[in-house]
Amino acid sequence: MKFSRSSNFIIAVCAALNWCGLASAQVKSEKLRIGYAARAVAHSVPFVAKEAGFFAEERIDAEIIHTTGSIAPMALAANEVDMTIMSAYLMIPVSAQNRDIVMLGGFSRYATMVFVARPEIKSAQDLKGKIVGIQRPGDAYEKSARFALKHLGLDADKDVKMLSLGSNDVMFSALNTNRVAATVLSPPGTLFARKAGMNLMVDLTDLKLEYQGSTITTRRSLIQKNPQLATRAMRAIVRGVHLFRTRKDDTTRILSKFIGTKDPEGLTESWEWAAKMPAKPYAFESAVQAVLDHLAESQPKYAHYKPSEFIDARTLSDIDKSGYIDKLYGGQTR
């Protein structure tokens, strides 16, 4: 059978298109391991983004890994994960020793926990001489408790006794069983406390006290070796934040898997609390400075560091400057 020149051209074009389609189909997703330090709503954004398909759309095969508490920064430094959601309080000491560790962004600029007391504690005076539960000495939970006690006019060193409970998972149970008279909680623990008749004495969010909480942290070497992967991962995370802020039903459905509850009130309370996170999740130098000041209280060496030494906002800034985030919100970011 003979083909005309035009037929041969069409066959060649079709073959090329088929090859391109096959090549495109064979583009593999890149693996990215993302840790989170606590089963807290603020740490759930990567999980939400994965469940919503945002990492897959960025050609990333994301594995979300629970790296509990102080293990989180060490797992990142040891290359066991590629990114981690953890507090600046956990991140900074490891970064001070290993300069490869750096913040890409953050989900909370202000102290966000709630200081909760037992039903019989009606006033600040009732707390005097009582036990306040914290996670570990000197950590962000203790700092939040101190913020709240100061707001109530109490001296944390003289008026109450601090008890280390070891894990945020046991804070509410310690309160509920009268092991402590007060503690600091975040949703959905705040709902369980309210249902149990506890007294929610101070919502630190209302005080607008700068203190960098949850951060998006990675290694400088990863950004240098694969800047496009870092960019695509941050785009997926930004979309996860957008989902939180704009699609309550979809978010709470995914959140129920992450925090392990189907209680609709608890999920709603968790969503309302977390939906306040900024559309553009930058880490703020002033908020990081507050953490450095906190660390310097017990370790003076931290007074010599600057917040900029722990932040690399270039990846998020490039995404922001491209207009990507503004387009997600129709230009209504705040």
N, C-alpha and C positions, 0 to 999 in steps of 0.2 A: 504494500500500500504506500502511496506517495503522499507526502504532506506539502502544502504550500509554505512559503516563507512565513506568512502570517500565522499559519497553524503551528509551525515550529516555535514561533515567538510566544504564542499563547501557552503552549506546553511548557516552555522554559519558565515563564512567569509563574504558572501554577506550581511547578516543581519547587521554585524558589520560595513561594508562599508557604507551601507545605513544610518545607525544611525549616523556615522561620517559625512556623507554628509549633513544630516538634521541638525546636531548640528552646522556645519560650516555655513550653510545657515541662522541659527538663531542668529549668532553673530551680535549684533547690533552695529551700528556706534555710537561713542561717540559725544555728542553735544559740540561744541566749538564756542563761540561768539567772533568775532574779530571786533574790532572797527577801524575806521580810522578818523583822525582829519580833513582832508581837501580833497576836490575832486581834488587832484593833482595827476599827473602821478606817482610820487614816492610813493604815498600811495595806489596805485592800485594793488600791487603785490598779496595780499591775494584774492582779487576779481578775478584777472586773474587766479590764481591757482585753485580757486573753479570752475570757468567756464570751465577750461580745464580738470576738473575731478580729480585733484591731491589729494585733501582732501578726496574725496570719496574712492580713491584707498588706502588711509591710514586708512580707516574705521573711518573717521571723518565727522560728519554732521556739516559743517561750516556755520554759519550765519554771514554775513558781515554787519556791522552796522555803519552808519555815526554818530560819536560822535563829533560834531563841536568844533573846537578850544580848548579853556580852559576847556571845559566839558570832553574832552578825558581822561586825567589822573584821574579826579574825578570819572568817570564812572568805570574805572579799579579798583580804590581803594574801590569803593562801591560794587564791585562784580557784576556789571551790564554787564560787558564784561570780557572775560578771557585773551584776548590779545588786544593790540592796536598799530596801526602804528601812531606815533606822533613824533614831533621834540624833541630833547634832551632838548631844551629850555623850553618846556612845561613839560617834564617828571621830570627833576631834582628837581624843587622846591617841587613837591608832594612827590617824593621819599625821600627827605631830612626830611620830616615830617612823612612819612609812609614807613618804611624800607622794607616793603613787596614788594614794587614796584621796578622792576629791568629790565635792558635792556638785551635781549638775543642776539641782533645783531643790525645792521644798514645798510641802503641802500646808504648812502652818507657820505663820509669822508670829502668832501670839500664843501665850499659855492658854490651853483649851480645856483642861480638866474641870471637874466639878467636885467641890469639897462637900462631903456628905456625912451627916452624923446620925446617930441612933434617935429614935422617936422621943426619948426622954430628955434629949439635949435640945433645949428650947432657945438658948442664948449662948453668947460667948462665955459668960460667967460659968455656965454649966459645964464647960469643957475643961476648966481649970483642974489640974491634977489627973486628968484622964489620959488614956492611951490613944495615940493617932497612928494608924497603920500606913506604912510606906512600903515600897518595894525593896530598895537597898539603901544603905546610908549614903548620903551625898548625891543621889541620882535625881533625875528630873521629877520623879514622884515626890521626893522630899522637898524639892524646890517649889513645886506647885503647892504642897501643903503649907510651906512657909509663907508663900504669897498670900494664901487664903487666911492663915492665922494672923498675919500682919494686918490684913484688911479688916479683920474682926477685932483688932486692937489687942491681940495677944502676943506674948513673947514665946516663940517656939522653944527656946532653950530653958525657960523658967516656968512657963505655965502648963506645959503638957510634956508627955513622955512619948518619944518616937519608937515604934516597934517595927523592925524589918520583917516583912512577910515572905520575901524571896521571889514572888511572881505576881504579875498583875492578875493572873487567873484566880487567885484566892482572895483578892481584896474584898469583894462583896460578901463572900462566905464568912470571912473574919468579922465583918461588920454585923452580919445577920446573926451570928452565933454569940455576939457580945464579947468576942475576943478583943475587939478594939471599939472605942467609942465613936471614932470618926476615921475617914480615909478619903482618898481621892479616886474618882471613878470617871469613866467615859461611857457613852452609849455602847451597847444596850444595858450596861450595868446600872445606869442612872434610872432607867425605867423599872428594873427589878427593885431598885431601892425605893422608888416612889410607891410602887405597889405594896411594898412591905411596910409602908408608913414612915420611912426614913425622912430626915430633914435635910433637904438640899440647901445648904447654907450659903455657899458662894459659887457662882458660875464664873470661872476665871475668864471665859471668853468675853464677858461683859466688861471686864476691867481693862482690856486692851493692853496687857502687859507684854511687851516684846520678849520673845524667847523662842528661838528656832527649834521647832519640834521635829516632826518627820521630815527626813531629807531623802532625795534621790541621789544615791552615791555610787560611784564606779571607780575605775582605775584610769589614771591619765594615760597609761600605756595602751589601754583599749581604745581610747579616743584617738590617739596618734596612729595606731595600726589600722583601725577600721572606723574612720569618722562617719561614714555613711551608715554603718550599723547603729552607732550611737544616735545619729539623727533620726533614723527610722524608729528606733525604740522610744525616743522621746516624743515623737509624733503620736505613737500608739498610746503612750501615757497621757499626753495632752487630750487625746480623744476619750480616754477613760475618765478624766476629770470632767470633760464636757458631758459625758453620759450621766455622771453623778448629778451635775447641776441642772440638767434639762429633762431627764427621763426617769422619773421616780419609780414607776412600775418595773421597768427593765432592770434598774439598779438594785432595787430591793430583792428582786427574784434571784439575782446573782449573789447579793450579800448574804442571803439566807444560807447559801452553801459555805461561804467563807467564815461567818461567825457562828454557824451551827445552831441557828434558831429559826423557827417558822412563825414565831409570835409576830403578828402583823403590827402591833403597837411598838414592839421593840425594834422592828425593822424600820418603821416610819421614823422613830426617834433617832435611830442611827443615821438614816438618810438626811433628815433635817439638819443634824449636827454637821455631817460631812459635806453637805451640799454648799456650805459656806466657804469651802476652800477656794482659793483664787483661781480664776480661769487661766492665768499665766503663772505657773508654779515656780516662781523664782525663789531662791534662797536670799534673804535680806541681810546685808552686812550688819545693820544695827541689831537684828535679832540674833545673829551669830555672836556678836560682841557680848550680848547678855549672857550667852552660854559660856563664853571665855571668862567673863567676870565671875560666873558661878564656879567654874573649875578653879579659878585663881584663889578662891576663898580657902581652899585646902592645899592647893599646889601653886605657889606664887609664879612658877615658870610660865604659866599661861597668860600672865599679864603682859608678857613681851611679844605675844603673837598678834597678828592683825587678821581680821575676818577674811580679807581677800586671799590670804594664804590657803584657805580651805575651800574656796569656791571657784569653779570654772563655769561661767554662765554662757559661754560662747555658743554651745550647741542649741540651747533653748532660745538665746537671743537671735540666732540666725533663723530659726523657725518662726519666731515672732516677727522679725523684720520682713520676712517673706509674705506676711499677711495671712498665713495659714490659720492662726488662732482666731483672728478677727473674723475670718470667713466662716468659721464654725459657728460663731455666735451672731452672725449677721451684722458685725460691727458694733455689737452691744456688750463688749467685754468690760468688766469692772473688777 
